[in-house]
């Protein structure tokens, strides 16, 4: 059974290995202002807040996933790097992460496989650029998608 802990661990493993990402966080997006002592860029998996449980027909559950790559964009950097270049850097880090996530998910056996889902015939995660976010004026690129994972949860233990 895949759990939130396993999803966070997978994200952290990939983020720690990714060249260009210096810090991993699993947190609420509104807590970015508390990151005064981190080394940017940061890859943050937003705290998972929505899931569907397994249906009677299958043994899968679906998590709503949002993660982002955030970086400071200070005045000194703005002299040499325009907004479009900064956005391109963050977008590339986000897409590289997603491709590695997919690659690792496909290595699992079929009964352990994790899949990104969409309502379309093609997988199309939603990306969003963010500028001047929070007290530190961070720039960010956030990606949202649905993640289907195996769920073999049993009925549990009850003491009536």
TALIN-V443024 format. One record per residue. N is the residue number from 0. PHI is phi in whole degrees, -180 to 180 (* if undefined). Layout:
n=N phi=PHI
n=N phi=PHI
This chain:
n=0 phi=*
n=1 phi=-77
n=2 phi=-127
n=3 phi=-57
n=4 phi=-58
n=5 phi=-68
n=6 phi=-64
n=7 phi=-62
n=8 phi=-61
n=9 phi=-63
n=10 phi=-61
n=11 phi=-65
n=12 phi=-59
n=13 phi=-69
n=14 phi=-61
n=15 phi=-65
n=16 phi=-87
n=17 phi=-78
n=18 phi=-68
n=19 phi=107
n=20 phi=-105
n=21 phi=-104
n=22 phi=-142
n=23 phi=-113
n=24 phi=-135
n=25 phi=-120
n=26 phi=-161
n=27 phi=-78
n=28 phi=-61
n=29 phi=-76
n=30 phi=-89
n=31 phi=-61
n=32 phi=-68
n=33 phi=-86
n=34 phi=-90
n=35 phi=-82
n=36 phi=-112
n=37 phi=-101
n=38 phi=-100
n=39 phi=-86
n=40 phi=-70
n=41 phi=-110
n=42 phi=-106
n=43 phi=-121
n=44 phi=-87
n=45 phi=-64
n=46 phi=-53
n=47 phi=-68
n=48 phi=-123
n=49 phi=-143
n=50 phi=-152
n=51 phi=-111
n=52 phi=-90
n=53 phi=-61
n=54 phi=-92
n=55 phi=-69
n=56 phi=-86
n=57 phi=-142
n=58 phi=-109
n=59 phi=-124
n=60 phi=-128
n=61 phi=-128
n=62 phi=-101
n=63 phi=-88
n=64 phi=-111
n=65 phi=-133
n=66 phi=-136
n=67 phi=-146
n=68 phi=-112
n=69 phi=-126
n=70 phi=-146
n=71 phi=-76
n=72 phi=-143
n=73 phi=-82
n=74 phi=-56
n=75 phi=-61
n=76 phi=-72
n=77 phi=-63
n=78 phi=-65
n=79 phi=-102
n=80 phi=-128
n=81 phi=-81
n=82 phi=-57
n=83 phi=-62
n=84 phi=-66
n=85 phi=-64
n=86 phi=-61
n=87 phi=-63
n=88 phi=-61
n=89 phi=-69
n=90 phi=-62
n=91 phi=-62
n=92 phi=-61
n=93 phi=-64
n=94 phi=-70
n=95 phi=-60
n=96 phi=-61
n=97 phi=-62
n=98 phi=-65
n=99 phi=-69
n=100 phi=-58
n=101 phi=-62
n=102 phi=-62
n=103 phi=-69
n=104 phi=-65
n=105 phi=-74
n=106 phi=-76
n=107 phi=-72
n=108 phi=-69
n=109 phi=-60
n=110 phi=-82
n=111 phi=-110
n=112 phi=-62
n=113 phi=-108
n=114 phi=-133
n=115 phi=-79
n=116 phi=-121
n=117 phi=-147
n=118 phi=-81
n=119 phi=-86
n=120 phi=-74
n=121 phi=-109
n=122 phi=-79
n=123 phi=-136
n=124 phi=-62
n=125 phi=-97
n=126 phi=-110
n=127 phi=-142
n=128 phi=-88
n=129 phi=-130
n=130 phi=-125
n=131 phi=52
n=132 phi=-90
n=133 phi=72
n=134 phi=-65
n=135 phi=-96
n=136 phi=52
n=137 phi=-72
n=138 phi=-105
n=139 phi=-151
n=140 phi=-134
n=141 phi=-111
n=142 phi=-124
n=143 phi=-123
n=144 phi=-160
n=145 phi=-100
n=146 phi=-119
n=147 phi=-93
n=148 phi=-132
n=149 phi=-66
n=150 phi=-142
n=151 phi=-110
n=152 phi=-62
n=153 phi=-95
n=154 phi=-77
n=155 phi=81
n=156 phi=-118
n=157 phi=-132
n=158 phi=-118
n=159 phi=-87
